[in-house]
């Protein structure tokens, strides 16, 4: 069992405007989201860095006061900044002051406290404010976290370590006298600032997206206007306005390329329609002429046969009628053969391509013409060297034989015919000239139409049906050449065949007449 044939996929025809607007809005939303995340991450890192810097400043100030004030007083001063302070002395004692870490996670106890730039906290407020100012001043006046107490002992910060976790930032500093200062600040204020910023950016992004959507609708509508014009033009052409074209001002843009392709398609469609109508007219004319041509021999055969059957005839009359039947039957048979050959020429001849000496072909056909018309004087002029072309020898001989038969018919079988073969760089030329009455200038193109015969050729005994020259031209064009009747005084037919074919041509090649005509044009 064979699988059922799948129907061809249909073209997706969603609204281009909608898809464009939605795609741009989605892209803007992604960009705004990425911008919001980048701003929050950058601002959050900056605020946390400021908290760490404040803690380092407080640790430096505390180191400057070690030995000047006791540990309890120092812890109280540091805790007034909203910090959780733990001081471990060198003898193992511990002093704690300020809010606990759990209280710091819930938010700063004083809105005016951390975070903030160094020196912007409430250092000078509350009890002991002047002492806090002294602490800050001492911290800012110490170079390299080095201080000298009242006793003259120099205390420095030997190491510091900062950790951040669970909305807390902790700085642990070890001093040169063996004591340790642990300062902890909450980051709740940072989270509040980032949360407010998030809502602000969300609202601003929503407003921006609404404005962008409205602007995009207007811009896309204006941008897609050429497509609406193309649609109207296509519908107008479908309703009969076949001469209408878009004719874009610029052909290097997307819409311009589509418009150019649209115009080219319309030109091709109109050309195909015109060719179809012309072909139909030619076919009707051909069928009419063919029926007319066949009617004459068939009518003669019918009349002769009827006479043979019905009338009493003597042997001589019966023989004449029988000869007439045979002659008319042969004429009808040749006409049918020519029509079949003409159909094969139109469909595309199968040519047995091979290297062929065209001079030898001409000499053979000239000998045959002398046998068919003994009174015909045929003179052949060919080069001494072989004139080789890549073609079908039998078909080329058919063309030359047809031209010699036409010359014999035009001269009544007793005239002079000259056949010359010449070669140029690109093609081989065969010229057939006779001394007959000639072809009128106005008829030199029409004689290659089907079933066209000049008045001088309308002799029933000649057997011509007006298909010999069209068949000969079709064979010449199938070889990539041409057959013409050039203007001039004498009757002459010129056959041209390419002297050189493409390398590696197959032994049997199909040469459609339509392609040969286009390549020749």
Secondary structure as the mmCIF struct_conf table of DSSP 4:
data_model
#
loop_
_struct_conf.conf_type_id
_struct_conf.id
_struct_conf.beg_label_comp_id
_struct_conf.beg_label_asym_id
_struct_conf.beg_label_seq_id
_struct_conf.end_label_comp_id
_struct_conf.end_label_asym_id
_struct_conf.end_label_seq_id
HELX_LH_PP_P HELX_LH_PP_P1 UNK A 2 UNK A 12
HELX_RH_AL_P HELX_RH_AL_P1 UNK A 16 UNK A 65
STRN STRN1 UNK A 66 UNK A 66
TURN_TY1_P TURN_TY1_P1 UNK A 67 UNK A 68
STRN STRN2 UNK A 69 UNK A 69
HELX_RH_AL_P HELX_RH_AL_P2 UNK A 71 UNK A 79
TURN_TY1_P TURN_TY1_P2 UNK A 80 UNK A 82
STRN STRN3 UNK A 84 UNK A 88
TURN_TY1_P TURN_TY1_P3 UNK A 90 UNK A 91
BEND BEND1 UNK A 92 UNK A 92
STRN STRN4 UNK A 94 UNK A 97
BEND BEND2 UNK A 98 UNK A 98
HELX_RH_AL_P HELX_RH_AL_P3 UNK A 101 UNK A 106
BEND BEND3 UNK A 109 UNK A 110
TURN_TY1_P TURN_TY1_P4 UNK A 111 UNK A 112
BEND BEND4 UNK A 113 UNK A 117
TURN_TY1_P TURN_TY1_P5 UNK A 118 UNK A 119
BEND BEND5 UNK A 121 UNK A 122
TURN_TY1_P TURN_TY1_P6 UNK A 123 UNK A 124
BEND BEND6 UNK A 125 UNK A 126
TURN_TY1_P TURN_TY1_P7 UNK A 127 UNK A 128
HELX_RH_AL_P HELX_RH_AL_P4 UNK A 129 UNK A 140
TURN_TY1_P TURN_TY1_P8 UNK A 141 UNK A 141
TURN_TY1_P TURN_TY1_P9 UNK A 143 UNK A 144
BEND BEND7 UNK A 145 UNK A 145
STRN STRN5 UNK A 146 UNK A 148
TURN_TY1_P TURN_TY1_P10 UNK A 150 UNK A 151
BEND BEND8 UNK A 152 UNK A 152
STRN STRN6 UNK A 154 UNK A 165
TURN_TY1_P TURN_TY1_P11 UNK A 166 UNK A 167
STRN STRN7 UNK A 168 UNK A 175
TURN_TY1_P TURN_TY1_P12 UNK A 176 UNK A 177
BEND BEND9 UNK A 178 UNK A 178
STRN STRN8 UNK A 180 UNK A 186
HELX_RH_AL_P HELX_RH_AL_P5 UNK A 188 UNK A 223
TURN_TY1_P TURN_TY1_P13 UNK A 224 UNK A 224
HELX_RH_AL_P HELX_RH_AL_P6 UNK A 225 UNK A 238
TURN_TY1_P TURN_TY1_P14 UNK A 239 UNK A 240
TURN_TY1_P TURN_TY1_P15 UNK A 242 UNK A 243
BEND BEND10 UNK A 249 UNK A 249
BEND BEND11 UNK A 251 UNK A 253
HELX_RH_AL_P HELX_RH_AL_P7 UNK A 254 UNK A 310
BEND BEND12 UNK A 311 UNK A 311
HELX_RH_AL_P HELX_RH_AL_P8 UNK A 315 UNK A 347
STRN STRN9 UNK A 349 UNK A 352
STRN STRN10 UNK A 354 UNK A 357
HELX_RH_AL_P HELX_RH_AL_P9 UNK A 358 UNK A 372
TURN_TY1_P TURN_TY1_P16 UNK A 374 UNK A 375
STRN STRN11 UNK A 377 UNK A 381
BEND BEND13 UNK A 384 UNK A 385
STRN STRN12 UNK A 388 UNK A 391
HELX_RH_AL_P HELX_RH_AL_P10 UNK A 393 UNK A 410
TURN_TY1_P TURN_TY1_P17 UNK A 411 UNK A 413
BEND BEND14 UNK A 414 UNK A 415
STRN STRN13 UNK A 416 UNK A 423
BEND BEND15 UNK A 425 UNK A 426
STRN STRN14 UNK A 427 UNK A 434
BEND BEND16 UNK A 436 UNK A 437
HELX_RH_3T_P HELX_RH_3T_P1 UNK A 441 UNK A 443
TURN_TY1_P TURN_TY1_P18 UNK A 444 UNK A 445
HELX_RH_3T_P HELX_RH_3T_P2 UNK A 446 UNK A 448
BEND BEND17 UNK A 449 UNK A 449
TURN_TY1_P TURN_TY1_P19 UNK A 450 UNK A 451
HELX_RH_3T_P HELX_RH_3T_P3 UNK A 455 UNK A 457
HELX_RH_3T_P HELX_RH_3T_P4 UNK A 460 UNK A 462
BEND BEND18 UNK A 466 UNK A 466
HELX_RH_AL_P HELX_RH_AL_P11 UNK A 468 UNK A 478
TURN_TY1_P TURN_TY1_P20 UNK A 479 UNK A 480
STRN STRN15 UNK A 482 UNK A 484
BEND BEND19 UNK A 487 UNK A 490
STRN STRN16 UNK A 491 UNK A 498
BEND BEND20 UNK A 499 UNK A 499
HELX_LH_PP_P HELX_LH_PP_P2 UNK A 501 UNK A 502
TURN_TY1_P TURN_TY1_P21 UNK A 503 UNK A 504
BEND BEND21 UNK A 507 UNK A 507
STRN STRN17 UNK A 508 UNK A 511
HELX_RH_AL_P HELX_RH_AL_P12 UNK A 513 UNK A 520
#
